[in-house]
């Protein structure tokens, strides 16, 4: 897992903890929206890494085929 994904996941965990500790409904809702946004960013970063790794592997295989 990359540093970027770890960062996003950590922020999501912090936002969830803040939501759980919140006493006001609007604060809890805001923290939960924040957690969901951070989780979405982490998921996108994970997908991007997977696509990037696949592309690198395909290019390496294509280079090997040419040799």
Protein Blocks (a to p, Z undefined) as FASTA:
>chain_A
ZZklmmmmmmmmmmmmmmmmpmbfklmmmmmmmmmmmmmmmmmmmmmmmmmmmmmmmmmm
mmmmmZZ
